[in-house]
Amino acid sequence: MLDDRHPEEGVRAEIGNIEAIEGLRGIAVSLVVLFHYLVVRAAAAQDPWNAFVSRHHALTVIVGNGYLGVDLFFLITGFLLILPWARHAYHGRKAPSAQDFYVRRIRRIVPAYYVQLAVLMVVVMPILHGAGYWLRDLEFYSYNVAAHLLFLHYTTPISSASMSANGPLWTLALEAQYYALLPLFAGRLVRAPLRWGLALVAAAIAWRWLALHDLGPLVRFEMGLGARWGLTEDIIRHLVLTQLPGYLAHFALGILLGIAWLTMRTRDARSGRDRGWSLVALGALAALYWLYGMGGGAWVDTWTWLATAALIAVAMFSTVVRGVRAGDAVLARGPLRFIGRVSYSAYLYHFPLLLVWNEWRVLDGRWTSMPAYLAVLGLLSWLSYRFVELPFMRRRGRSGGARAQPDGQRREDGEDLQRGHAP
């Protein structure tokens, strides 16, 4: 069994539960779910909700670009996971244990992920492809199972689409790779955040340029692996472009936000211009709408991805780092808080559930289809959160010391951080 020897070094144990971040998770997963519903249900018989969205430009822009929820997820990961290292550095303490960080990450994401993989292979795949799907291509499915178990499924075109049954799992591969690397450079990041943050942004820019214009040997190798499907060079280059190096800028911006949040709390630097920061957040969202709904992307061109990440970071800075009350009112309460709490399980299950929904033609052509789908997804997500995620998050380490509280309870110094006081 994997034992966490220092559970007091986890994010929630060190910092407390940042409710606004929970709400941002809710927004991120909602955007992704609605986007995939729009895309997958496009083949369904006159889905009324999709027809409603298509008649309203603003909804088409927001829902049609809901994949940007993934960008938000990456920034949130960068924000949260750097906090224990930053807090230890500020207090002159030894850096958190890398081994125990890995243990916490494994126990946080692997159990629910593995259960989802079992459901995918035993339930979803037979529904979509018949009970004997294994026999038709044993080598292909065996490779996919092994690659997914090791979080390497997004490294080759053989497994990058997750057998066309749960394509969104590609982000889990990138997250796992980021977890593996973070302890190696976290100390440098907290000592010189701006310098190293800019270095990561530069690395992402360089990788994306190389993915589009160079890396010939790698591209040819990947094309050879995907030859059986006739994948074009453009598809392979997109696969290469969206590997972890291409998203280092997102994680870097999240890291800078996390360090800024902790710095302002430890210095009791609360915002005195609540309305001003609210307007900054609204301005960032308006700029995003301009990029994707009013032709702004044509002006920004190949830098749209970086502009998007920067604008999301500005919105997060305004609402989370500066602690705008209006942002807390929206993000830290009500449905968004619940959705954020179960967002990981919702992300794991939403796409295969959609495919089954289509396969069984559930409520085709009826307005009730989407609410019913969301209700079923909500139930599945809660069951996974309650009976798979929580037991592993609550289990004590070998030392029997303090542990993170998934239900939002906080240690006393964590509450002080939330209120803006030095720990």
C-alpha positions as CSV (number, residue, x, y, z in Angstrom):
1,M,0.0,0.0,0.0
2,L,1.2,3.5,-0.8
3,D,1.7,5.4,2.5
4,D,2.0,9.2,2.7
5,R,4.6,9.8,5.4
6,H,3.9,13.5,5.4
7,P,0.2,14.1,4.7
8,E,0.6,17.5,6.4
9,E,2.5,18.6,3.2
10,G,-0.5,18.2,0.9
11,V,-2.1,21.3,-0.7
12,R,-5.3,21.2,1.5
13,A,-3.4,20.4,4.7
14,E,-0.9,23.2,4.0
15,I,-3.2,25.8,2.6
16,G,-6.8,24.9,3.2
17,N,-9.6,24.6,0.7
18,I,-9.6,27.5,-1.8
19,E,-13.3,27.7,-2.6
20,A,-13.0,29.9,-5.6
21,I,-10.7,27.3,-7.2
22,E,-13.4,24.7,-6.7
23,G,-15.8,26.9,-8.6
24,L,-13.3,27.4,-11.4
25,R,-13.1,23.6,-11.7
26,G,-16.8,23.6,-12.0
27,I,-16.7,26.1,-14.8
28,A,-13.9,24.2,-16.6
29,V,-15.6,20.8,-16.5
30,S,-19.0,22.4,-17.5
31,L,-17.4,24.0,-20.5
32,V,-15.9,20.7,-21.6
33,V,-19.1,18.7,-21.0
34,L,-21.3,21.1,-22.9
35,F,-18.8,21.3,-25.8
36,H,-18.7,17.5,-26.2
37,Y,-22.4,17.3,-25.9
38,L,-22.7,19.8,-28.8
39,V,-20.2,17.8,-30.9
40,V,-21.2,14.3,-30.2
41,R,-25.0,14.9,-30.3
42,A,-24.7,16.7,-33.6
43,A,-25.2,13.2,-35.1
44,A,-28.4,12.7,-33.1
45,A,-31.8,13.3,-34.6
46,Q,-32.5,17.0,-34.3
47,D,-31.3,17.5,-30.7
48,P,-33.3,20.5,-29.6
49,W,-30.6,21.8,-27.2
50,N,-28.1,21.9,-30.0
51,A,-30.6,23.6,-32.3
52,F,-31.2,26.2,-29.6
53,V,-27.4,26.9,-29.2
54,S,-27.0,27.2,-33.0
55,R,-29.6,30.0,-33.1
56,H,-27.7,32.2,-30.6
57,H,-24.3,33.5,-31.6
58,A,-23.1,34.0,-28.0
59,L,-24.0,30.5,-27.0
60,T,-22.4,29.1,-30.1
61,V,-19.2,30.9,-29.3
62,I,-19.1,29.9,-25.6
63,V,-20.2,26.3,-26.0
64,G,-18.5,25.8,-29.4
65,N,-15.2,26.7,-27.7
66,G,-15.8,24.9,-24.5
67,Y,-12.6,22.9,-25.0
68,L,-10.9,25.9,-23.5
69,G,-12.0,24.4,-20.2
70,V,-8.9,22.2,-20.6
71,D,-6.7,25.3,-20.6
72,L,-8.3,26.4,-17.4
73,F,-7.7,23.0,-15.8
74,F,-4.0,23.2,-16.6
75,L,-3.7,26.7,-15.0
76,I,-5.5,25.4,-11.9
77,T,-3.1,22.5,-11.6
78,G,-0.1,24.9,-11.9
79,F,-1.7,27.2,-9.3
80,L,-2.4,24.6,-6.6
81,L,0.5,22.2,-6.8
82,I,3.2,24.8,-6.3
83,L,1.7,26.1,-3.1
84,P,3.3,23.7,-0.6
85,W,6.8,24.4,-2.1
86,A,6.2,28.1,-2.0
87,R,4.9,28.0,1.6
88,H,7.9,26.0,2.8
89,A,10.3,28.4,1.1
90,Y,8.6,31.5,2.6
91,H,9.0,29.9,6.1
92,G,12.6,28.7,5.5
93,R,11.5,25.1,5.8
94,K,12.8,22.0,4.0
95,A,11.1,21.4,0.6
96,P,8.2,19.0,0.7
97,S,9.0,15.3,0.1
98,A,9.0,14.4,-3.6
99,Q,8.2,10.8,-2.7
100,D,5.2,11.7,-0.7
101,F,4.0,14.2,-3.3
102,Y,4.0,11.3,-5.8
103,V,2.1,9.1,-3.4
104,R,-0.6,11.8,-2.9
105,R,-0.9,12.3,-6.6
106,I,-1.2,8.6,-7.3
107,R,-3.9,8.2,-4.6
108,R,-5.7,11.3,-5.8
109,I,-6.0,10.4,-9.5
110,V,-5.2,6.8,-10.1
111,P,-8.0,4.9,-8.3
112,A,-10.9,6.8,-10.0
113,Y,-9.0,6.6,-13.3
114,Y,-8.4,2.9,-13.1
115,V,-12.0,2.2,-12.2
116,Q,-13.1,4.3,-15.2
117,L,-10.7,2.3,-17.4
118,A,-12.3,-0.9,-16.2
119,V,-15.8,0.5,-16.9
120,L,-14.6,1.6,-20.3
121,M,-13.3,-1.8,-21.3
122,V,-15.9,-4.0,-19.6
123,V,-19.1,-2.0,-20.2
124,V,-18.7,0.8,-22.7
125,M,-16.6,-0.9,-25.4
126,P,-18.9,-3.9,-25.6
127,I,-21.9,-1.6,-25.9
128,L,-20.2,0.4,-28.7
129,H,-18.4,-2.4,-30.5
130,G,-19.9,-5.7,-29.4
131,A,-18.8,-8.2,-26.8
132,G,-16.1,-9.7,-29.0
133,Y,-14.3,-6.5,-29.8
134,W,-11.0,-7.8,-28.2
135,L,-10.9,-10.7,-30.7
136,R,-10.9,-8.4,-33.7
137,D,-7.6,-6.7,-32.8
138,L,-6.1,-8.2,-29.7
139,E,-2.7,-6.5,-30.2
140,F,-4.3,-3.0,-30.6
141,Y,-6.4,-3.3,-27.5
142,S,-3.6,-4.9,-25.4
143,Y,-1.3,-2.0,-26.3
144,N,-4.0,0.5,-25.4
145,V,-4.7,-1.0,-22.0
146,A,-0.9,-1.0,-21.2
147,A,-0.4,2.6,-22.4
148,H,-3.4,3.8,-20.5
149,L,-2.4,2.1,-17.3
150,L,1.0,3.9,-17.5
151,F,-0.5,7.3,-18.6
152,L,1.5,7.0,-21.9
153,H,-1.6,6.8,-24.1
154,Y,-1.1,10.3,-25.6
155,T,2.5,9.5,-26.9
156,T,1.5,7.7,-30.1
157,P,-1.4,7.7,-32.5
158,I,-2.1,4.1,-31.6
159,S,-3.6,5.1,-28.3
160,S,-4.0,8.9,-28.4
161,A,-7.7,8.7,-29.2
162,S,-8.3,6.2,-26.3
163,M,-9.9,3.7,-28.7
164,S,-12.4,6.5,-29.8
165,A,-14.2,5.7,-26.6
166,N,-12.8,8.4,-24.2
167,G,-10.7,10.9,-26.2
168,P,-10.6,13.5,-23.4
169,L,-8.3,11.2,-21.4
170,W,-5.4,12.8,-23.3
171,T,-5.2,15.5,-20.7
172,L,-4.7,13.0,-17.9
173,A,-1.5,11.8,-19.6
174,L,-0.2,15.4,-19.6
175,E,-1.2,16.0,-16.0
176,A,0.6,12.8,-14.9
177,Q,3.7,13.8,-16.8
178,Y,3.6,17.2,-15.2
179,Y,3.3,15.6,-11.7
180,A,6.4,13.5,-12.4
181,L,8.4,16.6,-13.3
182,L,7.2,19.2,-10.8
183,P,9.3,18.1,-7.8
184,L,12.4,18.3,-10.0
185,F,12.1,22.1,-10.6
186,A,9.7,23.3,-8.0
187,G,12.5,24.6,-5.8
188,R,13.9,26.7,-8.6
189,L,10.5,28.0,-9.5
190,V,9.7,29.4,-6.0
191,R,13.2,31.0,-5.7
192,A,13.0,32.8,-9.1
193,P,9.4,32.4,-10.2
194,L,9.4,35.1,-12.9
195,R,12.7,33.9,-14.5
196,W,11.7,30.3,-14.6
197,G,8.1,31.0,-15.5
198,L,9.3,32.9,-18.6
199,A,11.7,30.1,-19.4
200,L,8.7,27.6,-19.4
201,V,6.7,30.0,-21.6
202,A,9.6,30.2,-24.0
203,A,10.0,26.4,-24.0
204,A,6.3,26.1,-24.9
205,I,6.6,28.6,-27.8
206,A,9.7,26.8,-29.1
207,W,8.1,23.4,-28.9
208,R,5.0,24.6,-30.8
209,W,7.1,26.1,-33.5
210,L,9.2,23.0,-33.9
211,A,6.0,20.8,-33.9
212,L,4.7,22.8,-36.8
213,H,7.9,23.3,-38.8
214,D,10.5,20.8,-37.8
215,L,11.0,17.6,-35.7
216,G,11.0,15.6,-39.0
217,P,12.3,12.3,-37.5
218,L,9.8,12.3,-34.7
219,V,6.9,13.2,-37.1
220,R,7.9,10.4,-39.5
221,F,8.2,7.9,-36.7
222,E,4.7,8.8,-35.5
223,M,3.3,8.7,-39.0
224,G,4.7,5.2,-39.4
225,L,2.9,4.1,-36.2
226,G,-0.3,5.6,-37.5
227,A,0.0,4.3,-41.1
228,R,-2.8,1.8,-40.7
229,W,-5.3,4.6,-40.2
230,G,-3.8,6.8,-43.0
231,L,-3.2,9.7,-40.7
232,T,-1.9,12.8,-42.4
233,E,1.2,14.8,-41.4
234,D,-1.0,17.6,-40.1
235,I,-2.8,15.2,-37.7
236,I,0.5,13.9,-36.5
237,R,2.0,17.4,-36.0
238,H,-1.1,18.3,-34.0
239,L,-0.5,15.3,-31.8
240,V,3.2,16.3,-31.3
241,L,2.2,20.0,-30.7
242,T,-0.2,19.1,-27.9
243,Q,2.3,17.1,-25.9
244,L,3.3,18.4,-22.4
245,P,6.0,20.8,-23.7
246,G,3.3,22.6,-25.7
247,Y,1.4,23.4,-22.5
248,L,4.3,24.4,-20.2
249,A,3.2,28.0,-20.6
250,H,-0.2,27.2,-19.1
251,F,1.3,25.4,-16.1
252,A,3.8,28.3,-15.7
253,L,1.1,30.9,-15.6
254,G,-0.7,28.9,-13.0
255,I,2.5,28.6,-11.0
256,L,3.0,32.4,-11.1
257,L,-0.7,32.9,-10.0
258,G,-0.2,30.4,-7.1
259,I,2.9,32.1,-5.8
260,A,1.2,35.6,-6.2
261,W,-1.8,34.3,-4.2
262,L,0.4,33.0,-1.4
263,T,2.6,36.1,-1.3
264,M,-0.4,38.4,-1.0
265,R,-2.0,36.3,1.7
266,T,1.2,36.1,3.8
267,R,1.7,39.9,3.4
268,D,-2.0,40.6,4.2
269,A,-2.2,42.3,0.8
270,R,-5.9,42.5,0.3
271,S,-7.5,44.3,-2.5
272,G,-9.0,47.7,-1.8
273,R,-10.4,48.2,-5.2
274,D,-12.9,45.4,-5.5
275,R,-14.9,47.0,-8.4
276,G,-11.7,47.7,-10.4
277,W,-10.6,44.1,-10.3
278,S,-14.0,42.9,-11.2
279,L,-13.9,45.1,-14.3
280,V,-10.4,43.6,-15.1
281,A,-11.9,40.1,-14.9
282,L,-14.8,41.1,-17.1
283,G,-12.4,42.7,-19.6
284,A,-10.4,39.5,-19.8
285,L,-13.6,37.5,-20.5
286,A,-14.7,40.1,-23.1
287,A,-11.3,39.8,-24.8
288,L,-11.7,36.0,-24.9
289,Y,-15.0,36.5,-26.6
290,W,-13.4,38.8,-29.1
291,L,-10.8,36.2,-29.9
292,Y,-13.2,33.4,-30.5
293,G,-16.4,35.1,-31.5
294,M,-15.6,38.3,-33.3
295,G,-12.6,37.5,-35.5
296,G,-9.9,38.5,-33.0
297,G,-8.1,35.2,-33.5
298,A,-7.3,36.3,-37.1
299,W,-5.4,39.2,-35.7
300,V,-3.5,37.2,-33.1
301,D,-3.1,34.3,-35.5
302,T,-0.6,31.6,-34.3
303,W,-0.4,33.3,-30.9
304,T,-4.1,32.7,-30.1
305,W,-3.2,29.8,-27.7
306,L,-0.9,32.0,-25.7
307,A,-3.3,35.0,-25.7
308,T,-6.0,32.6,-24.4
309,A,-3.8,31.3,-21.6
310,A,-2.8,34.8,-20.6
311,L,-6.4,36.1,-20.6
312,I,-7.5,33.2,-18.5
313,A,-4.6,34.0,-16.1
314,V,-5.7,37.6,-15.9
315,A,-9.3,36.5,-15.0
316,M,-7.9,34.1,-12.4
317,F,-5.7,36.8,-10.9
318,S,-8.6,39.2,-10.6
319,T,-11.0,36.8,-9.0
320,V,-8.9,34.4,-7.1
321,V,-5.5,36.1,-6.3
322,R,-7.0,39.5,-5.5
323,G,-10.0,37.8,-3.8
324,V,-12.7,39.9,-5.4
325,R,-15.9,39.4,-3.4
326,A,-18.1,39.2,-6.5
327,G,-15.9,36.4,-7.7
328,D,-16.2,34.5,-4.5
329,A,-20.0,35.0,-4.5
330,V,-20.2,33.3,-7.9
331,L,-17.4,30.7,-7.6
332,A,-17.4,29.6,-4.0
333,R,-21.1,28.8,-3.5
334,G,-24.0,26.9,-4.9
335,P,-23.9,24.5,-7.9
336,L,-20.5,25.5,-9.2
337,R,-19.0,24.4,-5.9
338,F,-20.6,21.0,-6.1
339,I,-19.7,20.5,-9.7
340,G,-16.1,21.5,-8.9
341,R,-16.0,19.0,-6.1
342,V,-17.0,16.1,-8.5
343,S,-15.3,17.6,-11.6
344,Y,-12.6,14.9,-11.9
345,S,-15.1,12.0,-12.0
346,A,-17.3,14.1,-14.3
347,Y,-14.4,14.6,-16.7
348,L,-13.6,10.9,-16.6
349,Y,-17.1,9.7,-17.4
350,H,-18.8,12.4,-19.5
351,F,-17.6,11.4,-22.9
352,P,-18.2,7.6,-22.8
353,L,-21.6,8.3,-21.3
354,L,-22.3,10.5,-24.3
355,L,-21.3,7.8,-26.7
356,V,-23.6,5.3,-25.0
357,W,-26.4,7.9,-25.0
358,N,-26.1,8.2,-28.7
359,E,-25.8,4.5,-29.3
360,W,-29.0,3.8,-27.3
361,R,-30.7,6.9,-28.8
362,V,-31.8,8.0,-25.4
363,L,-34.6,10.6,-25.7
364,D,-33.6,11.5,-29.3
365,G,-35.3,14.7,-30.5
366,R,-36.6,15.6,-27.1
367,W,-35.7,18.6,-24.9
368,T,-35.4,16.2,-21.9
369,S,-32.4,14.5,-23.4
370,M,-29.8,17.0,-22.2
371,P,-31.2,17.4,-18.6
372,A,-31.5,13.6,-18.3
373,Y,-27.9,13.2,-19.5
374,L,-26.6,15.8,-17.1
375,A,-28.6,14.2,-14.2
376,V,-27.1,10.7,-15.0
377,L,-23.6,12.2,-15.3
378,G,-24.1,14.0,-12.0
379,L,-25.1,10.8,-10.3
380,L,-22.2,8.8,-11.8
381,S,-19.8,11.6,-10.8
382,W,-21.0,11.8,-7.2
383,L,-20.9,8.0,-6.8
384,S,-17.3,7.9,-8.2
385,Y,-16.3,10.8,-5.9
386,R,-18.0,9.4,-2.8
387,F,-16.9,5.8,-3.1
388,V,-13.7,5.9,-5.1
389,E,-12.0,9.3,-4.7
390,L,-12.8,10.1,-1.1
391,P,-11.7,6.9,0.6
392,F,-8.2,7.3,-0.9
393,M,-8.0,11.0,-0.1
394,R,-9.0,10.4,3.5
395,R,-6.7,7.5,4.3
396,R,-4.0,8.4,6.7
397,G,-0.3,7.9,6.0
398,R,1.9,5.6,8.0
399,S,2.9,8.4,10.4
400,G,-0.7,8.9,11.4
401,G,-0.2,12.6,11.2
402,A,-2.5,15.4,10.0
403,R,-4.0,14.9,6.6
404,A,-5.7,16.9,3.9
405,Q,-9.5,17.3,4.4
406,P,-11.3,16.7,1.2
407,D,-14.6,17.9,2.7
408,G,-13.3,21.4,3.0
409,Q,-12.2,21.3,6.7
410,R,-9.0,23.3,7.2
411,R,-6.3,23.6,9.8
412,E,-6.2,26.8,11.7
413,D,-3.3,28.3,9.8
414,G,-5.1,27.4,6.5
415,E,-8.1,29.4,7.7
416,D,-5.8,32.4,8.4
417,L,-4.5,32.2,4.8
418,Q,-8.0,32.1,3.5
419,R,-8.8,35.3,5.4
420,G,-5.7,37.0,4.3
421,H,-3.6,36.7,7.4
422,A,0.0,35.5,7.6
423,P,0.2,31.9,8.8
